[in-house]
């Protein structure tokens, strides 16, 4: 008797980080997997994403994409796609808001 084992799922192309130049733009995360019949689950951080006015989710022939519309500060996060036991994560950033520095002036001769 001959046993046939199915090929495990694998990413042909995983998600890549997206950096936008300004607020209000859309971000597109896409990936391609080795099997065409898989259902993708999308997450922002650890919260599941469902299709809505904010999020458009498409899948066709092993290619999966998530479009985040009208990106704002609250959309800056890590986004993950999970399918058939594999996952890929990428970050959304908007130029100029990756980090904030607080400058405290040094006052000479003042002791605390």
VENHUWO-V717164 format. One line per field, one symbol per residue. phi: phi as a letter, one per 40 degrees, with the letter a starting at -180 (. if undefined). psi: psi as a letter, one per 20 degrees, with the letter a starting at -180 (. if undefined). burial: I if it has 16 or more other C-alpha atoms within 10 Angstrom, else O. A space follows every 50 residues. Layout:
BEGIN
phi->???
psi->???
burial->???
END
This chain:
BEGIN
phi->.bcbbccccaccaccbdbbccacgcbbbbaabbcbcbcccbbbbgbccbb caccbbbbaafgbbabbbcfcbdcccacbbbbafgbaababbbbdgbcab bbbbccbcgbbb
psi->pppppqpqqqphprqqqppqirqirqpppqrpripikqpqpqqocjpqpq pahhpppqpplippqppoqlprgiioappppppljqqqqrqpqppijhqp ppppqpopjpq.
burial->OOOOOOOOOIIOOIIIOOOOOOOOOIIIIIIIIIIOOIOIIIIIOOOOIO OOOOIOIOIOOIIIIIIIIOIOOOIIOOIIIOIOOOIIIIIIIIOOOOOO OOOOOOOOOOOO
END
